[in-house]
Amino acid sequence: MTTYSPTLNLGLLSLLSASLMLTCHCGTVPLPQSVQAVEGSCVLVPCHTESHTRVIWYMYHIRTWPKVYDVKDRANVIDQFRERTSVPGSADKGNCTLMIKNVQRSDNEVSLYVNTNPDTEGRQYDPERLVKIFVQTRHSPVIDARPSQVEGGDVLLSCSILHSCPPSPPAFQWKGLSADTGSVSTQEERIGVWRTIATAAVKATPEHNGKAVRCVTTVSSGFREMSRSVMLNIPYAPTALKVLVEKAAVKEGDSVTLICDVNSNPTPTLYMWNIINGGEVSEQKSTEKSLSVNDVSRSISLTCAARNSIGWGRSARLTLDVDFAPSILPNSSCTERGGILKCVCLAQSRPEASITWLMDGNQSFTLDSTQKGEVKSATLTGTIKLTPNVNVSCTAVNTHGTATLVMPVWPHQTTQTWIGTEYLWIIVSVCGVTLLGFVTCLCIRQKRRKYCDIILLITRYSSFVV
């Protein structure tokens, strides 16, 4: 009776298993020796063979063959690849390509082995079915901007990124600029690594100049990467010009420095000023944006223009707010009628003046004032008992000076315009006598007694009435 030791039986089984692994009676499945993958992207391990019913992918190991993909045995797929692998192709057409999503650093230098029709042919070993994965570190996207050379042209933007998943290229987004992606193209950079390029075009405006623009890419795994920023350089003619005053308060007679504030790219090389100061018009050219003006008047106004290599721009005319001491206008007056006194004092100044009244006597009066532009009108009213040589004065004061006007008030008259009744009769009498003499001389010269008698009669009657 022949007996077999357990040790011998195990040795025979191991030898038999090894012989089965080293012998392949199946169709060839040529694979590339290696595949390049980009971290965070997906990767396709190309595999094409004859029509088959089932495919299993293993992680190659001398002793153990852990499963990487098996649609009928997902529970035994190792944790490193669980939920990350699939075979999207058609088995009927012999497509056994493996897709690995969200490539990780731990996938680097992993060797994979493919087995087709394992239910009928078992697990065969064939060196041509072995492939190694090499993982590259992911890189930020690369952005480029080519601005238009003229205002209104297109700013051309491009953004590119490397990946290893052509079926699911990255999505692109622009930061710092409102732009829609135009075209997206993908081309193979090297075996297994692809470059996807997105472009966009935006109309160039002055508002875009100096903008920091970035692009953001999102790969199939959800990883987001942001590019470095690029600063847009948009040439445009001078715009938004305005004249600025160096100091806040300007007084009449002072010197002042003015600045021509302008937005432009490139910087202006020539400035032109049009100045109206005290009724005189002048124009000045300068390569500097600032200008000094001496002996400023209260009516000064000016514009500035600027030129660069793109074109010209001009500001609106600015009238400066110039401070000046008060002056009392000549139409200020006092009137008295029926014992009621009314005085009006008109003072022109900047800033607004305060007006005070001074009058002989101790009468009680009502004061009122209004301001319209640079002119302040102050009114004094009240009952008065006039005495000879009554004087009323108004005084206007601001931070730059003082002005006073004395207005005498005579009984029953208006200063400056009112004439007494006794003076009126004297004037009329003088006019009558003068007229009588003129008519007499005229009659003597013409020797027409008849008509002269009539005229003399009329003239004497008029003198009698006066």
C-alpha positions in Angstrom: 0.0 0.0 0.0 1.4 3.3 -1.1 1.1 6.4 1.2 1.6 10.1 0.4 2.8 12.6 2.9 0.9 15.9 3.3 4.1 17.8 2.6 4.5 16.1 -0.7 0.9 16.7 -1.6 1.3 20.4 -0.9 4.4 20.6 -3.0 2.7 18.9 -5.9 -0.2 21.3 -5.7 2.1 24.3 -5.7 4.0 22.9 -8.7 0.7 22.3 -10.5 -0.5 25.8 -9.7 2.7 27.4 -10.9 2.6 25.4 -14.1 -0.9 26.6 -14.7 0.1 30.2 -14.1 3.1 30.0 -16.5 1.0 28.4 -19.2 -1.5 30.4 -21.3 -3.8 28.9 -23.8 -5.8 32.1 -24.4 -5.7 34.8 -27.0 -3.1 37.5 -26.6 -4.0 40.8 -24.9 -1.2 43.2 -25.7 -0.9 46.1 -23.2 1.6 48.9 -23.1 4.4 48.4 -20.7 3.5 51.5 -18.8 0.9 54.2 -18.5 1.3 57.8 -17.4 -1.3 59.2 -15.1 -1.8 62.7 -13.5 -2.7 62.9 -9.9 -6.3 63.9 -9.3 -7.3 63.1 -12.9 -8.6 59.8 -14.3 -6.4 57.4 -16.3 -7.3 54.9 -19.1 -5.3 51.7 -19.2 -5.8 50.6 -22.9 -6.8 47.0 -23.4 -8.2 45.3 -26.6 -8.7 41.7 -27.3 -11.2 39.3 -28.7 -14.9 39.3 -27.7 -15.2 38.1 -24.2 -17.8 37.7 -21.5 -16.0 38.9 -18.4 -12.8 40.7 -17.5 -11.0 40.9 -14.2 -8.1 43.3 -13.4 -5.6 42.4 -10.7 -2.8 44.1 -8.9 0.1 42.0 -9.9 1.9 40.3 -6.9 4.2 37.2 -6.7 2.0 35.4 -4.2 -1.3 37.3 -3.9 -3.4 38.7 -6.8 -5.8 41.3 -5.1 -8.6 42.3 -7.4 -8.6 45.9 -8.8 -11.8 45.4 -10.8 -14.4 42.6 -11.0 -18.0 43.6 -11.9 -19.3 40.3 -10.4 -17.2 40.5 -7.2 -17.0 44.1 -6.2 -16.9 43.1 -2.5 -13.4 41.6 -3.0 -11.9 44.6 -4.8 -9.2 46.0 -2.5 -9.8 49.2 -0.7 -7.2 51.1 -2.6 -9.2 50.8 -5.8 -12.8 50.3 -4.6 -15.3 52.6 -6.2 -12.6 54.0 -8.5 -12.4 51.5 -11.3 -14.6 50.6 -14.2 -14.5 49.1 -17.7 -16.6 51.5 -19.9 -16.0 49.7 -23.2 -18.0 47.0 -24.9 -17.0 43.4 -24.1 -18.6 42.2 -27.4 -16.2 44.4 -29.3 -13.2 43.2 -27.3 -12.8 46.4 -25.3 -11.3 45.7 -21.9 -9.8 49.1 -21.2 -9.7 50.0 -17.4 -10.6 53.4 -16.2 -9.2 54.5 -12.8 -10.8 57.7 -11.4 -9.1 60.2 -9.1 -5.5 58.9 -9.5 -3.7 59.0 -6.2 0.0 59.1 -5.2 -0.3 55.6 -3.8 -1.1 54.4 -7.3 2.4 55.2 -8.5 4.4 52.2 -9.8 1.5 49.8 -9.3 1.5 46.9 -11.8 -1.8 45.7 -13.1 -2.7 42.4 -14.8 -5.8 41.7 -16.9 -7.6 38.4 -17.3 -10.4 37.9 -19.8 -12.9 35.0 -19.8 -11.7 33.8 -16.4 -14.8 31.6 -16.0 -13.7 29.4 -19.0 -10.0 29.9 -19.2 -9.1 30.4 -15.6 -6.4 32.8 -14.5 -3.6 32.8 -17.0 -0.2 34.5 -16.8 1.0 36.3 -19.9 3.7 39.0 -19.6 2.0 40.9 -22.4 -1.0 41.4 -20.0 1.1 43.3 -17.5 1.2 47.1 -17.3 2.8 49.5 -14.8 1.3 52.9 -13.8 3.4 56.0 -13.2 1.8 58.9 -11.4 2.8 62.5 -12.1 2.1 65.3 -9.6 -0.7 67.6 -10.8 0.3 71.1 -11.8 -1.5 74.4 -11.7 -3.1 75.6 -14.9 -1.1 78.0 -17.1 -2.8 81.3 -18.1 -1.8 83.7 -20.9 -3.3 87.0 -21.9 -2.7 88.9 -25.2 -4.3 92.3 -24.9 -5.5 94.4 -27.8 -3.3 97.2 -29.0 -6.2 99.5 -29.3 -9.2 100.4 -27.2 -12.3 98.4 -28.3 -10.3 95.4 -29.6 -10.3 91.9 -28.1 -8.3 90.7 -25.1 -7.5 87.1 -25.9 -7.2 84.8 -22.9 -6.0 81.2 -22.9 -5.7 78.7 -20.1 -4.3 75.2 -20.3 -3.8 72.2 -18.0 -2.3 68.7 -18.2 -4.4 65.6 -17.4 -4.7 62.0 -18.3 -8.4 61.7 -18.8 -9.5 62.7 -22.3 -13.1 61.3 -21.9 -13.7 63.8 -19.1 -11.6 67.0 -19.7 -11.4 69.7 -17.1 -13.9 72.5 -16.7 -12.7 76.1 -16.9 -13.7 79.3 -15.1 -12.3 82.9 -15.3 -11.7 85.0 -12.2 -11.4 88.8 -12.1 -13.1 89.3 -15.5 -16.5 88.6 -16.8 -15.7 86.2 -19.7 -17.3 83.2 -21.2 -15.1 80.3 -22.4 -15.1 80.2 -26.2 -13.3 77.2 -27.6 -11.9 74.1 -25.8 -9.4 71.8 -27.4 -7.5 68.7 -26.2 -4.3 67.4 -27.7 -1.9 64.6 -26.6 1.2 66.1 -25.0 3.0 62.8 -24.6 1.9 59.2 -24.3 -1.0 59.1 -21.9 -0.8 62.8 -20.9 -3.1 65.3 -22.5 -3.3 69.1 -22.6 -6.7 70.8 -22.7 -6.7 74.5 -23.7 -9.6 76.9 -23.2 -9.8 80.3 -24.8 -11.9 83.4 -24.3 -12.2 86.9 -25.9 -13.3 90.1 -24.1 -13.7 93.6 -25.6 -11.0 95.8 -24.3 -12.2 98.8 -22.2 -10.4 101.2 -19.9 -12.1 99.5 -17.0 -10.2 96.3 -17.8 -6.7 97.9 -17.5 -4.8 96.7 -14.5 -7.3 93.8 -13.8 -5.8 90.7 -12.2 -7.2 87.7 -14.1 -6.9 84.0 -13.1 -8.3 80.8 -14.5 -9.7 77.9 -12.3 -9.8 74.4 -13.5 -11.9 71.5 -12.1 -10.8 68.0 -13.1 -13.1 64.9 -13.1 -12.3 64.1 -9.5 -13.5 67.5 -8.3 -10.0 68.9 -7.6 -9.9 72.6 -8.3 -6.6 74.3 -9.3 -6.0 78.1 -9.7 -3.5 79.6 -12.1 -1.2 82.5 -11.2 -2.7 86.0 -12.0 -1.9 88.0 -15.0 -2.4 91.8 -15.1 -4.2 93.2 -18.2 -2.5 96.0 -20.0 -5.1 97.8 -22.2 -4.0 101.0 -24.1 -6.6 103.7 -24.2 -6.8 107.5 -24.8 -7.1 109.9 -21.8 -10.6 109.8 -20.2 -12.4 111.0 -17.1 -10.4 114.2 -17.0 -11.0 116.6 -14.2 -9.2 119.6 -12.7 -8.2 119.3 -9.0 -7.2 122.1 -6.7 -4.2 121.4 -4.5 -5.5 123.3 -1.4 -9.1 123.3 0.0 -9.6 127.1 0.4 -8.5 129.6 -2.2 -8.5 133.4 -1.5 -8.8 136.1 -4.1 -5.2 137.3 -5.0 -3.6 134.0 -3.9 -1.5 131.6 -6.0 -2.9 128.2 -6.6 -1.6 124.9 -7.9 -4.0 122.9 -10.2 -3.7 119.3 -11.2 -5.1 117.7 -14.4 -6.4 114.4 -13.1 -6.7 111.8 -15.9 -7.1 108.1 -16.6 -5.0 106.8 -19.5 -2.7 104.1 -20.7 0.0 105.0 -21.5 0.6 108.2 -19.4 -0.1 111.5 -21.2 3.0 113.2 -22.7 1.3 116.6 -23.2 -1.1 118.8 -21.2 -2.9 121.9 -22.4 -4.7 124.4 -20.2 -7.3 127.0 -21.1 -7.6 129.7 -18.4 -10.0 132.6 -18.0 -8.8 134.7 -15.0 -10.0 138.2 -14.4 -11.4 138.5 -17.9 -8.1 137.5 -19.5 -8.0 134.3 -21.6 -4.7 132.4 -21.8 -3.5 128.9 -23.0 -0.5 127.0 -21.6 1.2 123.8 -22.7 3.1 121.6 -20.3 4.5 118.1 -20.0 3.5 118.0 -16.4 0.0 117.5 -15.1 0.3 120.3 -12.5 0.1 124.1 -13.2 0.6 127.1 -10.9 -1.7 130.2 -11.4 -0.9 133.6 -9.7 -3.3 136.4 -8.6 -6.4 134.3 -8.7 -9.6 136.2 -9.3 -13.1 135.3 -8.0 -14.3 134.5 -11.6 -11.4 132.2 -12.6 -12.4 129.1 -14.7 -10.3 126.7 -16.7 -10.1 123.4 -18.6 -7.3 120.9 -19.1 -6.7 118.5 -22.0 -4.2 115.6 -22.2 -2.7 113.6 -25.0 -1.0 110.2 -25.2 -0.1 107.9 -28.1 -3.7 106.8 -28.5 -5.5 110.1 -28.6 -6.8 113.2 -26.8 -9.1 113.9 -23.9 -10.6 117.1 -22.4 -12.1 118.0 -19.0 -15.2 120.0 -18.4 -14.7 123.7 -17.5 -14.3 124.2 -13.8 -15.1 127.5 -12.1 -13.0 127.7 -8.9 -14.7 128.6 -5.6 -12.6 131.6 -4.6 -13.0 133.3 -1.2 -13.1 137.1 -1.0 -13.8 139.9 1.5 -17.3 141.5 1.7 -18.3 144.4 -0.5 -21.6 146.3 0.0 -23.4 146.7 -3.3 -24.4 150.3 -4.4 -28.2 149.5 -4.5 -28.2 149.2 -0.7 -30.6 152.0 0.6 -32.8 153.4 3.4 -36.3 154.8 2.9 -38.7 156.5 5.3 -42.4 156.9 4.6 -45.0 157.8 7.2 -42.7 157.2 10.1 -41.8 153.7 8.9 -38.1 153.1 8.2 -36.9 150.3 5.9 -33.2 149.8 5.1 -31.8 147.1 2.8 -28.1 146.1 2.9 -26.7 143.9 0.1 -23.3 142.4 0.8 -21.4 140.2 -1.7 -18.8 137.8 -0.2 -17.4 134.3 0.0 -17.8 132.7 2.5 -21.2 134.2 3.7 -20.9 137.4 5.6 -22.6 138.3 8.9 -24.3 141.7 8.7 -24.9 144.1 11.7 -26.7 147.4 11.9 -25.9 150.6 13.8 -28.3 153.5 14.2 -28.6 156.8 16.1 -31.1 156.5 19.0 -32.6 153.5 20.8 -35.5 152.6 18.6 -36.6 148.9 18.4 -36.3 147.3 14.9 -37.0 144.0 13.2 -34.1 142.3 11.5 -34.3 139.8 8.6 -31.8 138.3 6.1 -31.6 136.0 3.1 -28.7 134.4 1.2 -28.7 133.9 -2.6 -25.5 132.7 -4.1 -22.7 135.1 -3.0 -25.1 137.9 -2.1 -26.7 138.3 1.3 -29.6 140.7 1.7 -30.2 142.1 5.2 -33.4 144.1 6.0 -34.0 146.6 8.9 -37.6 147.7 9.5 -39.3 149.7 12.3 -41.1 152.8 13.4 -38.9 155.9 13.7 -39.1 159.5 14.8 -36.7 161.3 12.5 -34.4 164.0 13.7 -31.9 165.9 11.5 -28.8 164.0 10.4 -30.0 160.5 11.4 -27.5 157.9 10.2 -27.9 154.2 9.6 -24.9 152.0 8.9 -24.6 148.3 7.9 -21.4 146.3 8.4 -20.6 143.0 6.6 -17.9 140.7 8.1 -16.4 137.4 7.0 -13.0 135.7 7.7 -11.3 137.8 4.9 -12.4 141.3 5.7 -15.0 143.9 6.7 -17.1 146.5 4.7 -19.3 149.3 6.1 -21.8 151.6 4.5 -23.3 154.7 6.2 -26.7 155.8 4.9 -28.1 159.2 6.1 -31.9 159.4 6.5 -33.7 162.8 6.0 -37.3 163.5 7.0 -39.8 162.4 4.3 -37.2 161.4 1.8 -35.5 158.4 0.4 -31.7 158.4 0.4 -30.2 158.5 -3.0 -33.6 158.8 -4.8 -36.0 160.9 -2.7 -36.1 164.8 -3.5 -37.9 167.3 -1.1 -41.1 169.1 -2.2 -39.6 172.6 -1.7 -36.8 171.8 -4.1 -39.3 170.6 -6.7 -41.1 174.0 -6.8 -37.9 175.9 -7.2 -36.9 173.8 -10.1 -40.2 174.3 -11.8 -40.1 178.1 -11.4 -36.6 178.3 -12.9 -37.7 176.3 -15.9 -40.7 178.7 -16.4 -38.6 181.8 -16.4 -36.1 180.3 -18.8 -38.9 179.3 -21.1 -40.3 182.9 -21.1 -37.0 184.4 -22.0 -36.5 181.9 -24.8 -39.9 182.6 -26.4 -39.3 186.4 -26.1 -36.0 186.2 -28.0 -37.6 184.0 -30.7 -40.4 186.5 -31.3 -38.2 189.5 -31.6 -36.0 187.8 -34.2 -38.9 186.6 -36.3 -40.8 190.0 -36.0 -44.2 188.3 -36.0 -46.1 190.3 -33.5 -49.4 188.5 -33.9 -48.0 185.1 -33.1 -45.7 186.4 -30.4 -48.5 188.0 -28.5 -50.3 184.7 -28.4 -47.2 182.8 -27.2 -46.3 185.5 -24.6 -49.8 185.3 -23.3 -49.5 181.5 -22.9 -46.1 181.8 -21.3 -47.2 184.4 -18.7 -50.2 182.2 -17.8 -47.9 179.3 -17.2 -45.6 181.4 -15.0 -48.5 182.6 -13.0 -49.6 179.0 -12.4 -46.1 178.1 -11.2 
